[in-house]
Amino acid sequence: MFATSGLPEIPPAPYTRPVVRLLEGKGFTVDGSFSCRAFDTWAPFKLLGGLNKQRPNAGDLSAAREFAERQRDGRGPLA
């Protein structure tokens, strides 16, 4: 699963958890998830012009590609 967010993900409560649970509840298997920072204009951040204006960037896209290739090849998520 792929996701973006304006703020960093907190390990005990990842942003992807609710969607992963929803997918698994519908019978899908989720073998891993990838998330990175992205442009965010949610509520207070909109007043500041947004956060992470240059994200996702080339490095983020490269990391997403690597994650997808590892999943495709059965090597699992990045450590």
C-alpha positions in Angstrom: 0.0 0.0 0.0 1.2 3.5 -0.8 0.3 6.7 1.1 1.5 10.3 1.5 1.1 12.6 4.5 2.1 16.1 5.5 3.4 15.1 8.9 5.8 12.3 9.8 4.2 9.0 10.5 4.2 7.9 14.2 5.4 4.2 14.4 2.8 3.1 17.1 -0.1 4.5 15.0 0.8 4.5 11.3 -1.4 6.5 8.9 -1.9 3.4 6.8 -3.3 1.2 9.6 -7.0 2.1 9.1 -6.8 1.5 5.3 -4.9 -1.8 5.8 -7.5 -3.0 8.3 -10.3 -2.0 5.8 -8.6 -3.9 3.0 -7.9 -7.0 5.1 -11.5 -6.9 6.3 -12.6 -7.2 2.6 -10.3 -10.2 2.1 -7.2 -8.6 0.7 -3.7 -9.4 1.9 -1.5 -6.4 2.5 2.2 -7.4 2.5 3.6 -4.0 3.3 3.1 -0.3 3.1 5.1 2.7 2.0 4.5 6.3 3.0 6.4 9.5 2.5 5.9 13.2 3.1 3.8 15.2 0.7 2.4 18.7 0.1 -0.3 19.3 2.7 -2.8 22.2 3.0 -4.9 20.8 5.7 -6.6 23.4 8.0 -3.8 25.3 9.8 -1.2 24.5 7.2 -3.3 26.2 4.5 -2.8 29.5 6.4 1.0 29.0 6.1 0.8 28.1 2.4 1.1 24.4 3.1 3.8 22.1 4.2 6.3 20.0 2.1 5.8 22.0 -1.1 8.5 20.1 -2.9 7.3 16.6 -1.9 7.0 13.9 -3.0 10.4 14.5 -4.7 12.7 12.4 -6.9 14.1 10.7 -3.8 10.6 9.8 -2.5 9.6 8.4 -5.9 12.8 6.4 -6.1 12.1 4.9 -2.6 8.6 4.1 -3.6 9.9 2.4 -6.7 12.4 0.4 -4.7 9.6 -0.6 -2.2 7.4 -1.8 -5.1 10.2 -3.7 -6.7 11.0 -5.5 -3.4 7.4 -6.4 -3.0 7.1 -7.6 -6.6 10.3 -9.7 -6.2 9.1 -11.2 -2.9 11.9 -9.6 -0.9 9.5 -7.8 1.5 9.6 -4.2 2.8 12.7 -2.3 3.3 14.3 -2.7 6.7 
